[in-house]
């Protein structure tokens, strides 16, 4: 599915096209036991992936919207808010942005903090997580190592 020797690494980031990033995210979700749905659109716009898993029979299924951004650098605030609304309206419990590098990650996190400082009842920092592709794959390798031990 994904050849780890393939990505070009620049400044600690992994730069790939959208399809390759999508395949890596699918691989990670599958290894963590999530059910994966692709290109979900319930009338409010497309979500790249929705990961879902029920941790306990007495608890509802948790749904995570995963939006893959393969562009790096400063991210337009409209992209953040639009994707947050899409995932909320699609009944997802959390939104995860997967980005290629830490600069893009910091751009999104900074904008989320500024949204939260304005006020309002929705605190986006509690709803949105931003991870780099390298962090996502590293975390999966670490989790797999712990599971084998």
C-alpha positions as CSV (number, residue, x, y, z in Angstrom):
1,X,0.0,0.0,0.0
2,X,2.5,2.6,1.1
3,X,6.3,2.5,0.6
4,X,7.9,4.4,3.5
5,X,11.1,4.9,1.4
6,X,9.1,6.8,-1.1
7,X,8.3,10.2,0.6
8,X,10.6,13.1,0.2
9,X,11.5,14.5,3.6
10,X,12.2,18.3,3.9
11,X,12.6,20.0,7.3
12,X,11.1,17.0,9.2
13,X,8.0,17.0,7.0
14,X,6.8,14.4,4.6
15,X,5.6,15.9,1.3
16,X,3.3,13.7,-0.7
17,X,0.3,14.0,-3.0
18,X,-3.2,13.7,-1.6
19,X,-3.7,10.1,-2.7
20,X,-0.5,9.0,-1.0
21,X,-1.4,10.8,2.2
22,X,-4.9,9.3,2.1
23,X,-3.4,5.8,1.8
24,X,-1.1,6.4,4.8
25,X,-4.0,7.7,6.9
26,X,-6.1,4.6,5.9
27,X,-3.2,2.3,6.9
28,X,-2.9,4.0,10.3
29,X,-6.6,3.9,11.0
30,X,-6.8,0.2,10.0
31,X,-3.8,-0.7,12.2
32,X,-5.6,1.0,15.1
33,X,-8.8,-0.9,14.5
34,X,-11.0,1.9,13.1
35,X,-13.7,1.4,10.5
36,X,-12.8,3.7,7.6
37,X,-15.2,5.5,5.2
38,X,-13.8,7.6,2.3
39,X,-15.1,10.8,0.7
40,X,-18.1,11.2,2.9
41,X,-20.6,13.9,1.8
42,X,-23.8,14.2,3.7
43,X,-24.8,17.4,1.8
44,X,-22.4,19.8,3.6
45,X,-19.2,19.0,1.7
46,X,-16.7,16.2,1.3
47,X,-14.8,14.8,4.3
48,X,-11.7,12.8,3.2
49,X,-12.1,10.0,5.7
50,X,-14.3,9.2,8.7
51,X,-12.8,6.9,11.2
52,X,-15.2,5.2,13.6
53,X,-15.0,2.7,16.4
54,X,-17.1,1.7,19.3
55,X,-15.0,1.3,22.5
56,X,-17.7,-0.2,24.6
57,X,-21.1,-1.7,23.9
58,X,-22.8,0.8,26.3
59,X,-21.1,3.8,24.6
60,X,-22.0,5.4,21.3
61,X,-19.7,4.9,18.3
62,X,-17.0,7.6,18.2
63,X,-16.5,9.2,14.7
64,X,-13.4,11.2,13.7
65,X,-13.4,13.3,10.6
66,X,-10.0,13.3,9.0
67,X,-9.2,16.1,6.5
68,X,-5.9,15.7,4.6
69,X,-4.2,19.0,3.6
70,X,-1.2,18.3,1.4
71,X,-0.4,22.0,0.9
72,X,2.1,23.5,3.3
73,X,2.6,26.9,4.8
74,X,0.0,29.4,6.0
75,X,-3.6,27.9,5.8
76,X,-6.5,30.1,5.1
77,X,-8.9,30.5,8.1
78,X,-11.8,29.7,5.9
79,X,-10.4,26.2,5.3
80,X,-10.4,25.6,9.0
81,X,-13.9,26.9,9.7
82,X,-15.4,25.2,6.7
83,X,-14.0,21.8,7.6
84,X,-15.0,22.3,11.2
85,X,-18.6,22.9,10.2
86,X,-18.6,20.0,7.7
87,X,-17.5,17.6,10.4
88,X,-19.9,18.9,13.0
89,X,-22.8,18.8,10.5
90,X,-21.8,15.3,9.6
91,X,-22.2,14.2,13.2
92,X,-18.5,13.6,13.8
93,X,-17.1,13.8,17.4
94,X,-13.7,15.2,16.5
95,X,-11.9,16.7,13.5
96,X,-8.3,15.7,12.7
97,X,-6.2,17.7,10.2
98,X,-3.3,15.7,8.7
99,X,-0.7,18.1,7.3
100,X,2.8,17.6,5.8
101,X,4.9,19.7,8.2
102,X,5.1,21.4,11.5
103,X,4.9,24.9,10.0
104,X,1.5,24.1,8.6
105,X,0.5,22.5,11.9
106,X,1.5,25.7,13.8
107,X,-0.4,27.8,11.3
108,X,-3.6,25.9,11.9
109,X,-3.1,25.7,15.7
110,X,-2.4,29.5,15.9
111,X,-5.6,30.3,14.0
112,X,-7.6,28.0,16.2
113,X,-6.3,29.7,19.3
114,X,-7.2,33.1,17.9
115,X,-10.7,31.9,17.1
116,X,-11.1,30.7,20.7
117,X,-9.8,34.0,22.1
118,X,-12.7,35.8,20.3
119,X,-15.2,33.9,22.4
120,X,-18.3,31.9,21.7
121,X,-19.6,28.7,23.0
122,X,-17.7,26.4,20.6
123,X,-14.1,26.0,21.7
124,X,-12.4,24.7,18.5
125,X,-9.2,23.7,20.4
126,X,-11.2,21.0,22.1
127,X,-12.7,19.8,18.8
128,X,-9.8,20.0,16.3
129,X,-6.5,18.2,16.4
130,X,-3.7,18.9,13.9
131,X,-1.0,16.3,13.3
132,X,1.8,16.0,10.8
133,X,2.0,12.9,8.7
134,X,5.3,12.1,10.4
135,X,3.7,12.3,13.9
136,X,0.8,10.1,12.7
137,X,3.1,7.3,11.4
138,X,5.5,7.6,14.3
139,X,2.6,7.2,16.8
140,X,1.4,4.2,15.0
141,X,4.8,2.5,15.0
142,X,5.0,3.3,18.8
143,X,1.5,1.9,19.4
144,X,2.3,-1.3,17.5
145,X,5.5,-1.8,19.5
146,X,3.7,-1.4,22.8
147,X,1.0,-3.8,21.6
148,X,3.6,-6.5,20.8
149,X,5.3,-6.1,24.2
